[in-house]
Amino acid sequence: MPKAHIPVLKENKPKRRASRRIIAILLLLFVAILVVLFFRSPVSQVTEIQFTGSTFSSREQLLQASGLKTGSQYFGVSPSKVESQLLQIKSIQKAVVDKHFPGKVNVTVQEYPTVAYELGTGGILDAILANGSKVSVNNSGIAVEKPILTKWSASDPNKAELCKVLGSIPNELTSDISEIMPSPTASFPDRIKLYTRSRFVVITAISLLSDKVEYLNQVIETAEPGTITMLEADTYTPFQAPDGNDADQNATTHGK
């Protein structure tokens, strides 16, 4: 008699895959809730903004240009973007943004140096920077050793070049210059006339000033007040000859 086959009952295995999927979904939901709560909390926001190094721009101007504001998302602040936006302010040469979690943003500003001053509207002095731009002095104070620019047209390209040259010369070599005005000629369209606090009159060119300024200071330190010409050749003529003779006879000439 043939044996009957009894079917084997399968054991109920735990649905591991389904349980793992549920756990993963719950974890994702938990993380998502934590992220939402974090970005809604004050910890994720900008709570403090500090600017250092600015003389010509107010805090309000810097905030407006940078786009920074307290309460905005800390992780949404892009240092490179803030730095490039601050460079739109004509007095700023460089800006560095440092973020410190939680919530602190420090901005260090480097401005173009002041190379001269100019009499603006209302008789108020404006500062002329090394890049040729003009800014209001406000309460930043005036550096007495800087020259005054007079009779310069705002559209004169030589003015911007003069500011660039002045910015490249050490302060101690220009501290005696009190006034600079244009004095162009056909041969030297960038010729300028300088007046010093030690009562010298100096005639030179913007393109020659960097190379000639050391000679200028040598004459000022050792000679009586007079006229110094620093063009193709360097000459010095005192206003009054020490022995009473004609000053032209006492003029000295130097090569380039």
C-alpha atoms as one frame of an Amber mdcrd trajectory, in Angstrom:
protein
   0.000   0.000   0.000   1.608   3.252  -1.006   2.578   5.709   1.725   0.711
   8.997   1.852   2.851  12.152   1.639   2.178  14.535   4.449   2.908  18.173
   3.421   5.538  19.895   5.511   4.300  23.044   7.145   6.537  26.071   6.527
   7.725  27.977   9.555   6.616  31.556   9.829   9.844  33.603   9.376   9.921
  37.165  10.769   9.567  39.802   8.148  12.977  41.314   8.671  12.994  43.389
   5.516   9.703  45.021   6.322  10.766  45.836   9.875  14.085  47.321   8.736
  12.294  49.505   6.221   9.945  50.798   8.896  12.871  51.579  11.193  14.695
  53.422   8.386  11.590  55.495   7.617  11.155  56.368  11.273  14.799  57.408
  11.537  14.483  59.609   8.454  11.361  61.227   9.880  13.135  61.802  13.184
  16.144  63.383  11.464  13.887  65.552   9.334  12.053  66.792  12.412  15.380
  67.580  14.119  16.582  69.512  11.051  13.379  71.539  10.892  13.568  72.322
  14.599  17.240  73.282  14.291  16.705  75.727  11.448  13.786  77.288  13.298
  15.820  77.733  16.469  18.005  80.785  17.264  21.088  78.534  17.173  20.962
  78.412  13.358  20.565  82.177  12.950  23.039  85.054  12.705  23.021  86.670
  16.139  26.073  88.964  16.007  27.757  90.919  13.185  31.025  92.793  13.761
  32.848  95.141  11.354  36.437  96.256  11.950  38.796  98.455   9.935  36.202
 100.739   8.387  36.772 104.500   8.588  34.730 106.000   5.773  31.668 103.717
   5.803  29.095 103.559   8.591  27.818 100.296  10.015  24.503 100.863   8.250
  26.253 101.259   4.881  28.285  98.104   5.445  25.219  96.093   6.433  23.309
  97.280   3.384  26.156  96.520   0.979  26.998  93.127   2.493  23.431  91.899
   2.794  24.106  90.693   6.330  21.419  90.972   8.985  20.750  89.428  12.338
  18.113  86.712  12.274  19.117  85.401   8.857  20.276  81.816   8.402  23.863
  81.374   9.595  24.590  78.574   7.106  23.140  80.691   4.310  25.910  83.289
   4.664  28.471  82.909   1.872  31.783  84.601   2.860  32.916  84.982  -0.757
  29.616  86.592  -1.768  29.675  89.016   1.163  33.280  89.963   0.384  32.528
  90.665  -3.285  29.487  92.762  -2.354  31.518  94.874   0.066  34.038  95.620
  -2.688  31.286  97.591  -4.418  31.959 100.325  -1.845  34.584 102.508  -3.540
  36.674 103.037  -0.401  37.125  99.318   0.343  40.179  97.572  -1.077  39.727
  94.188   0.614  37.236  92.445   2.887  37.578  89.177   4.818  34.579  87.386
   6.342  35.012  84.907   9.201  32.114  82.834  10.545  32.139  81.489  14.102
  29.430  79.046  15.107  27.014  79.646  16.612  25.741  82.815  14.990  28.786
  85.116  14.858  30.036  86.798  11.669  33.190  88.956  11.788  34.070  91.191
   8.826  37.520  92.793   8.541  37.669  95.690   6.089  40.820  97.137   4.511
  40.307 100.540   2.903  42.405 102.299   0.291  44.850 104.656   2.027  44.224
 108.390   2.008  46.819 110.114  -0.183  45.451 113.675  -0.321  42.491 115.938
   0.391  40.385 118.180  -1.800  38.080 121.046  -1.005  34.557 119.855  -1.677
  31.194 121.551  -1.765  30.443 123.807   1.164  34.133 124.246   1.916  34.401
 120.776   3.456  37.489 118.662   2.795  37.038 115.327   1.039  39.594 112.552
   1.310  41.191 111.365  -1.934  42.145 107.690  -1.824  44.909 105.798  -3.597
  42.444 104.463  -6.186  41.429 108.022  -7.098  38.012 107.925  -5.468  36.708
 110.739  -3.289  34.980 110.107   0.033  33.591 112.334   2.722  35.876 112.705
   5.719  32.988 112.800   8.217  34.352 112.156  11.709  37.351 110.094  10.617
  39.777 112.969  11.162  42.270 114.588   8.817  45.884 113.512   8.410  47.757
 116.824   8.520  50.755 115.439   6.627  48.707 114.823   3.457  48.670 117.379
   0.597  45.674 119.331  -0.678  44.738 118.940  -4.357  43.638 122.205  -5.972
  42.411 123.193  -9.453  41.932 119.585 -10.545  39.090 118.626 -12.869  37.097
 115.593 -11.783  37.471 114.133 -15.287  41.239 114.648 -15.469  42.826 111.178
 -15.893  46.090 112.530 -14.479  44.386 113.031 -11.130  43.728 109.306 -10.703
  47.283 108.534 -11.788  48.641 111.059  -9.277  46.696 109.378  -6.478  48.082
 105.999  -7.500  51.633 107.341  -7.465  51.174 109.059  -4.100  49.860 105.804
  -2.667  53.054 103.999  -3.702  55.407 106.529  -2.051  56.215 106.164   1.683
  54.515 108.785   3.853  57.788 110.169   5.168  58.773 111.223   1.633  55.566
 113.172   0.966  54.802 114.561   4.424  56.271 117.993   3.576  54.084 118.475
   0.469  51.193 120.783   1.305  49.551 121.414  -2.068  49.557 119.903  -5.563
  48.039 121.496  -8.670  48.136 120.610 -12.391  50.560 122.542 -14.585  50.582
 120.746 -17.949  52.719 121.683 -20.943  53.018 120.298 -24.466  56.189 118.429
 -23.515  54.854 117.226 -20.154  51.036 116.893 -20.185  51.228 115.376 -16.686
  53.353 118.196 -15.269  52.408 119.320 -11.760  53.377 122.062  -9.355  53.886
 121.295  -5.671  54.161 123.561  -2.667  55.851 122.361   0.510  55.410 123.290
   4.135  59.080 124.267   4.189  58.289 126.970   1.563  59.645 125.317  -1.587
  57.998 125.370  -5.004  58.483 122.143  -6.922  57.865 121.526 -10.623  57.822
 117.922 -11.793  55.662 115.371 -13.614  53.433 112.653 -12.221  55.333 110.006
 -14.186  58.623 111.183 -12.645  57.523 111.824  -9.074  58.339 108.367  -7.681
  61.908 108.534  -8.996  62.485 112.195  -8.096  60.985 112.400  -4.611  64.192
 111.331  -2.832  66.131 114.147  -4.492  63.358 116.528  -3.466  63.775 115.612
   0.189  67.556 115.893  -0.002  67.288 119.480  -1.258  64.614 120.416   1.279
  66.754 119.128   4.151  69.936 120.958   3.133  68.948 124.081   1.184  67.150
 127.371   1.687  63.624 127.742   0.287  63.562 128.030  -3.485  62.288 126.502
  -6.698  63.080 122.873  -7.474  62.542 121.603 -11.010  62.568 117.841 -11.477
  61.960 117.069 -15.138  64.589 116.002 -17.682  67.191 117.536 -15.372  66.996
 118.433 -11.688  67.602 122.081 -10.836  67.358 124.130  -7.684  67.180 127.905
  -7.505  66.947 129.695  -4.132  64.400 132.496  -3.837  67.116 134.798  -2.501
  70.824 134.243  -2.953  72.688 134.127   0.378  75.339 136.634  -0.829  72.815
 139.018  -2.377  73.653 138.060  -5.990  71.095 137.099  -8.558  69.455 133.801
  -7.573  69.894 132.477 -11.113  73.631 132.482 -10.629  73.257 130.176  -7.645
  71.079 127.623  -9.358  72.360 124.070  -9.207  71.681 121.409 -11.789  71.751
 117.629 -11.462  71.321 114.901 -13.979  68.374 112.575 -14.014
